Amino acid sequence: MSTRELNRREFITKCSIKLSAASLFLSKYGTKSAFGKEKKPQAEKKKEPAMEYRTLGRTGLKVSVVSCGMANLRERAVLFRALDLGINYFDTAHGYRGGNSERMLGEVLNKYGRKKVFIGTKIYPFLERYKSSEEFRLLERKILDDMMDESLRRLQTDYVDVFFVHRVPDKGCLSSGDLLAFLENLKKKGKARFVGVSLHDAGIFVDVVDFVSQPNIFDVLLAWLDFQSPPEHIDALKRARKANVGVIAMKTQAGGYETPSTSSLNPMQAALKWVVNQDYVDCTVPGMQNIEQLEENVGVVGKKMGWNDRKVLHAYSNDIQYHYCIMCGKCLSTCGNRVNITTINRGLMYSEGHRNFEKGCETYRALSAEESGLSCVSCTSPTCKCAHRIKIA
């Protein structure tokens, strides 16, 4: 049994059996590696990079091409520095860090000025399923209204610029009359200027992107994109942008793993630069945990991909080829137990690459019992196969 196979099964076991130990695990293993020290002030003031702004599709919003993803961010100083560097779009969610992400952003913007920036927040509006055959059911309208009002209170504002239906699980969900009525009401009452969807699931990626690209209420896509994304995903995003849908790229740095190539090179910058150089991308929201990472991210603005960047990405790609899932979704039809392999791999990426076991476990817990892969722990004759090189069995 390979080390990678053991780790994958251990991840499922820990998430399903030892959930109560998640916070202890994070504090013991994740904190030191996840949160670096801020740079000390330099004696000579460095020239700040000039931020680039792009139009977010039909919304007309002029957003910074490198913006701020706040899923793992805990330091207010990073937000203030981001504002200094010209970042004007901040991506958060109702569930990030138990609501503390929205609270922190609200406190900072209360001092800086709300009207100078754009806010995108997200809510997952569906009930959890117990079987993959069950239909996704929307939360009660009052619950959704209360969640939105709570987000606005945390953010210390009466509106967000973009409200996202978070982690869309199925294309059919977006046609729900109750969901559309909720979204229309947000716009009517001025609580959201525009609405969009955030998309993680590889198995429905193209279908959802193409659905949003049709004339409907949705204005913006927040989608997974990196230099290894499948061609069919890239083509779908190009079609969306051609339809004037705003395209925001997340998870831009292919897992963010610490590998042999990261010791002397910086693949994170090269990976982000690749995404920023795609003309169908309006905005990126890379995760950042300290000022050093923030400044590295902003450092790619205005720079083209060069030979050295491609060399770095080639080395990084070789390092992660046996464990980084590119979310093509081709494995899903090979598992006889209907396990949601790509979502489990995403949770594992959060745990290993982002060094955030808590978020990885949260991702895993959102799966139905059938999709969760508990059967994998004792499976002796697996049929699932990766179209690339990951040992997923």
N, C-alpha and C positions, 0 to 999 in steps of 0.2 A: 504493500500500500504506500503510495507516495505521500510526501509531507503535505502537498497541496490538497490531496483528497481528504486526508485526515483533518486538515484545518476547515475545509468546507463542511464536513459532517459535524465537526465540533461546533461550528458556528450555529448550525440548525439546533443542535442539542442545547447549547447554552441559552439561545434565545427563547426556546420553548420551555425549558425546565428550570433555568436559573435566572429568570427575569428580575427577581428581587435583588440579585447581586450586580445588576447592570451599572448602577451609579458608583458602587464600590470599585468595579473593574475600571471604569473611566477615570476615577480619581487616582487609581493606583498606576495605571498604564498609559492613560491618554494625556493627562494634563501637561506633563513636562514636555512631551514632544509636540503637543498641539499649540501651545501658547508660548511663542518666543518673546524675547526681550525687545523693547523698542530701541531704535537707534539713538545714540547720544547725539545731541546737537553738534553740528560741525562748526568749526571756528570760522570758516568761510562759507557764505551762503551760496548754495548751489543753484544753478539756473533750473527753474521748474520746467518740466516738459509741457508743451502746449497741448491741451486737451482737444480732441476732435469731437464734433457733434454731428449726429445723423438724425434724419427724420424717421420717426417710428411709424412707418406705414401711414395708413389713413388717419391716424390720430393727429398727425401734424406736430406732435411733441418733438422738440429738439433735444435729444438725450445724449449724454456722454457715451462714446463708443465703448469705453471701459468703465463699467459702473460697479456697484458694490453689492455682492451677494452676502446676506447676513445670517445664513443658517448656523454658522459656528462662531460668529463674532461676539466677543464679550467685552471688548475694551472701547469705551467712549472716545478715547484719544484717536483711535483709528478713524472714526466717523468725522471728527473735526479735521483731521489731516486729509481725508478724502475730499471734504468740501474745499479745503485750501487748494487742492490739486485740480479742481474743476469738475469733480464728479457731481452730477446732479440727479441721478436716478438711484434709488435704493430699493432693493428687493428683499422683502421680509414675508412673514406668514403668521397667521393666527396661532399655529402650533409650534413655531420655532422657540426652543428653549422655554417651553411652558408659558409663552407670552412675554418673556423678558426681552426678546428681540424687538418686538414692537414698542415696549415700554422705553427701552434704551433709545431707540430712534426718535420717539416722541419727545423725550427729555432734551436730546441734542437739538432737534429742530425747533423746539420752543425757544431756545436761546439764539439759534442761527437765523430763523425766519422760514416759515412754512412755504411761502409762495416762491421761494427761490429754487425749490427742488421739486422733483416728482417722486411719488411713492407708489410702489406696487405691493399689494399684499394678497394673500391667498387663504382660502378656506376649503377643506375637503368636506363636501356637503352630503356624503353618502353614509349609510349604515354599513357596518362590516358584515361580510357574508360568512356563512359556515361551510357552504359548498360552492364550488365554482359554477355549478349549474344554476344557482339561484340568481335572479335578477338583482341588479343594484337598486336599492331603494333610497329615495331622498329623505334626509332628515326633515322633521316637521318644520313648517314655515316659521313658527315662532322661535324655534331653536336657532335657525339660520339668521333671523333678524337680530336675535340677542347676541349671537356670535359676532356679527358685523358691527353692531353698536359697541361691543366690548373692544373690538380692534380699534375703532375710531377713538374711544376713550384712552386707550393705551397710547395711541399715536398722537394724542392731543390735537386732533383736527376733526373737522366735520365732513371731510371727503378724502378719498384716495384717487389718484390719477388713473390707475389701472387695478381692477379687481379680477383675480384669477380663480377659476374653478380649478382647484388643486388636484394634481395627480389623477387626471381623467382616466377612469378604469375601462371605459368602453365607449365607442362612438355613439351608440344608441342613447347613452345617458344625456348627451347634449341636445337631444330632441325632446326631452321631457318637458311637458307643458308647465309643470310646477317649477322646474328649474328656470325656464325662460321667464316665467312670471316674476320670480324672485330677482333675476338679473335686471329685467325691465324696471322693476320697482326701485332698485338701487340707483339706476340712472335717472329715473323720474324724480326721485327725492334728492338728487344731487349728492348721494353718498359715494358714487363712483362715476367718473367721467367716461371711462371706457371699460370694457370687459374683455377677458381673454381666457385662455386655458393653459395650464402647465402640463407637460406631457413627459412621462418617464417610461411607460410600458412599451417595449420594443414590438410586441406582437400586434399592437394596434396603431403604431406610429404613423404609417403612411395613410391609413384610413382616416384617422383623426385630423391629420394635417390637411388632407384633401377636403374633409368636411368643413373645416374652419375656413378654407380658401373660397368656399361658395358664399354667395350673398346671405348673410345672417347677422345676428347680434354681435358676433365675436370680432374683435378688432386686432387682437395681439396673440401671438404664439410665444410661449416660453418653453423651449425645447432643448433636449440634450444634443450637444454637437461638439465633436473634437476631431482631431486630424485622422482618426481611424474610423470615423462614422461610416456606416454602409452607404454605398452609392444611392440606393433607393431612398434613404432618409434625406440625403443631400438634395436629390432631385425634387422630392416633395416640398422641402423648404424653399427651393427656388421657385416652384410653382406658387407657393403661398405669397412670397414677396412680389411676384409678378402680378398677383391679384390685389396688391396693395395692403396685405396683412403685415402688421409690424412683427418683425422676427427678433426675439431676444434669445441669445444662446447661453445656456447654463452648462455646468459640468464640462468646462472647456479644456481642462488640463489632464484628461485621460487618467483619472483616478488619483493623481497627486502622490503617487507612491515614492517612497525613498528607495532608490535602487543603486547599484554600483555606478551607473552613469551620472547620478545626481551628485556624487561626491565632488567631482571636478567641473561638471557642466551644469547648466540650468535648463532642463527640458521644460519646466513650467512656463518660463517666458516664451520659449519657442512654440510651445503648444498653443498658448493664448494668442501669440502673434499670428499663427496660422488661421485661427478663427476670425480675428479682427480683419484679416486681409480678404475675407470672403465678401463679395459685394452684395450678397443677399442678406447679410447680417446687419441689423441696425444698432444692436447693443449687445454687450456681453456682461454677465454678472458673475465673474469668478469669485469663489469663496476666498476669504482672507481672514487671518486671525491676529495679525500684528502689523505694525507700520512697515516693517521690512517687506513683507509680502505685498502690501498695498503698493509701495513704491516700485517694486519689481513689476507688478501688473501694469501700472500706469506707464512704465518705461517702454512698453511696446508700441505706444500710440505714435502713429506717423511713420513707422518703420516697416519696410518690406521684408519678405522672407528672403534670406540669403543662403549661400551654400553651407555655412556653418550651422544655421538653424536646421536645415534638412539633415545634416550629419548628426546633430544632437537628437533629433526626433527619431532617426533610424536606430541609434544606440538605445534610446529609451524604449522604443517599440520592441526591440529584441529582449530587453530586460523584463518586460511585462507580458510578453506574448503567451505565456502559459497560465496566467491567472487573471488578466484584465478582460472583462466581457465587453465587446463592442456593441452589444445590444442589437444584433441583427435579428434575433428572435427565431432563427431557423431551428433551434434545438427544441422548441416548445412542442412541435408535432412528433418528436421522437420518443417522448416519455409516455409510457403506457399508463402511468398513475396521474397524469395531468398536473404535474408539479410545475409551478411558475418559476422556472429555473432562472430567468433573467432578473426577476425581482429579488430572488435570493442572492444572486450575484451582485446586484446593486447594494443590498444591505451589507454584504461582505466587503464591498469596495469602501463603503462609509467607514466600516470598522477598521480595515487594514490601511487603505490609502489615505482617507481623511483622518484616521486615528480617532474616530468618534463612534465607539461601540454603542453608546446610547442611541444614536440616530440609526445605526444599523439594525439594532434590535427593534426599534419602533417601526422601521420599514418592514421587517419580517413579520411583526405582530399584525400588520394590516392585512395579511393574506388569510384566505379562508383555510379551514383545517385541511381540506383536500389539496389545496395549492401549496401548503406550507412545507411539504417535503419530509414530514415525519417518517414516511415510509422509506425514505432514502437511507435513514440511519441503519435499518436492518435489511435493506435490499441486497440480495446476493446475485441477482441476474439482471443488472440494469440494461435498458435499451436506449437510454438517452445518449445523444452524441452531439458534439460541438462541430460546427462546420469549419471551425478554425483550429485552434490548438489547445483549448482548455480541456482539462480532464474533469468533467462535471459529474461523472458517475461515482 
